[in-house]
Amino acid sequence: MTRRKLILLLLLITLLATTAGSADAQFWKKKSKRHHSGQTEDQNRAQADSTQAPQSRHQRKTERKKEKKERKRLKHERKENKKIAAQEKKHPHPKVPKPVVIKKQEIKYPETQLKPRYRVDVLAQLYLDDFSKNGTTTYSDRIPDKALPGISFYEGLNIAADSLKKAGYNFDIYVHDVASAKESAEMLVKNGMLDTADLILGAVPAQDIPIVAEYAKKRQINFISALSASDGAVRNNEYFTMVQPSLKTQCQWIAADIAKKFPGMQVALLYRVSAPVDESAYNYLINDTSLKLSFKRMLCNTLPGKDSLASLLDTAKPNVVVIPVVDPLYADSLLKRLSRSFPAAHFEVYGMPSWNSISNLRKEGMYPNLSVNVTTPFNIDQSVGLGRYVARTYKNDYGGKAPEIVFRGFEAMFWYANLLKHYGTIFNTRYDDNAAAPFTRFEIAPQWDKDGSFLFNENKHVFLTRYEGGFYRIE
């Protein structure tokens, strides 16, 4: 090899070595740069974070206190939970009983009997023995007051029977004077005088109701108490029906009406317990837990004075006053005391059904500052339809103006005769059909006690008579 070639070879080797070293240097330089760049970004980020949320010494101390407090709370909570678990294991909590759903007693009736002809037995206090002396019948122009309700009921029933006969209804009607010793409720039952009855309509006193009701249940004959507001303490008797709403029903209706018309208002309650019926009405009002009424009570066994009443009333605004006093005379005295003691005040008064007999309520100017609301079970319009027919027939047959009980006797006979004809002897499940009732849309419904035991059937339909300034309207 020549010297020149040798020199050229050495130069080439040197050049190649220099180029490779430069490439390696560039690689490591880039790698080192990337690593260095990453470190700088982390440092920059940390620096930025510390710049954005700097923490003072006080803040760090506060944070440590919070953490310590939280750890302490959690420790205490775990300790308490362990203690509670140990106590429950030692003394387990009794199981909370489920709410008791009271199941109402089922009412079962036998199959009804449809007949071509029905027998209706009517029980009323006629006092016919008072019209005879030494076996001889005597007549008087004046009927004794005690006999008027029974006789009026019979007269209305008789008018209904005549109209039904003309319409082709086939009924045999037997009337019994339960005021007579020979036809008392006990004697009728004892002697089997009601055994063939298909229906018993009774205008009987409260003491006779349980006797007849027990017999009716035994014989599976419907017994309708048409005039009395007493249930006679009858229980578990599906054959006993009260057409007249009970005093309890009417007191509950009053409470519901007040709750609806005067929500949240305190109600003044003037009551007395010296008469058993008044005490009962008072208890019906205050023991009705279905309504939240707030009462301000005043015992009025004697007539209260003006100062006593003033402590109970707010004479600067209208007052709602309930007076569960059945005696019309004593109730009238309370109304006068209210009206005359506070002539500038207005009173919204609620009273008992017997108040409809207070004549002063129909006298203009007698109670100028009172609006008196009285429940009533019936609303008989004598100016139209069957009301006019009964009024005209009574005047022609008996003379004079027919009293209310005449219309009630007519309605009882007319409606129940239609129930018998259309549904037979056991019509109890069709009480919703009141289309044939001439004056009242009866709402006969089963009644149960608080334990769900069946009591009897009762009409729950109640009207309200409102007296103002001597005038009245029925709602």
Sequence and secondary structure as in RCSB ss.txt:
>XXXX:A:sequence
MTRRKLILLLLLITLLATTAGSADAQFWKKKSKRHHSGQTEDQNRAQADSTQAPQSRHQRKTERKKEKKERKRLK
HERKENKKIAAQEKKHPHPKVPKPVVIKKQEIKYPETQLKPRYRVDVLAQLYLDDFSKNGTTTYSDRIPDKALPG
ISFYEGLNIAADSLKKAGYNFDIYVHDVASAKESAEMLVKNGMLDTADLILGAVPAQDIPIVAEYAKKRQINFIS
ALSASDGAVRNNEYFTMVQPSLKTQCQWIAADIAKKFPGMQVALLYRVSAPVDESAYNYLINDTSLKLSFKRMLC
NTLPGKDSLASLLDTAKPNVVVIPVVDPLYADSLLKRLSRSFPAAHFEVYGMPSWNSISNLRKEGMYPNLSVNVT
TPFNIDQSVGLGRYVARTYKNDYGGKAPEIVFRGFEAMFWYANLLKHYGTIFNTRYDDNAAAPFTRFEIAPQWDK
DGSFLFNENKHVFLTRYEGGFYRIE
>XXXX:A:secstr
  HHHHHHHHHHHHHHHHHHHHHHHHHHHHHHHHHHHHHHHHHHHHHHHHHHS   HHHHHHHHHHHHHHHHHHH
HHHHHHHHHHHHHHHS                        SSEEEEEEE   GGGGEETTEE   SS  GGGHHH
HHHHHHHHHHHHHHHHTT  EEEEEEETTSGGG HHHHHHTTTTTT SEEEEE  GGGHHHHHHHHHHHT EEEE
 S    TT  S TTEEESS  HHHHHHHHHHHHHHHSTT EEEEEE  SSHHHHHHHHHHHT TTS  EEEEEE 
SS   HHHHHHH  TTS EEEE     HHHHHHHHHHHHHH TTS EEEEE GGGGG GGGGSTTSSTTEEEEEE
ES    TTSHHHHHHHHHHHHHT S   HHHHHHHHHHHHHHHHHHHH S  GGGTT  TT SS    EEEEE T
TS EEEEEE   EEEEEETTEEEE 
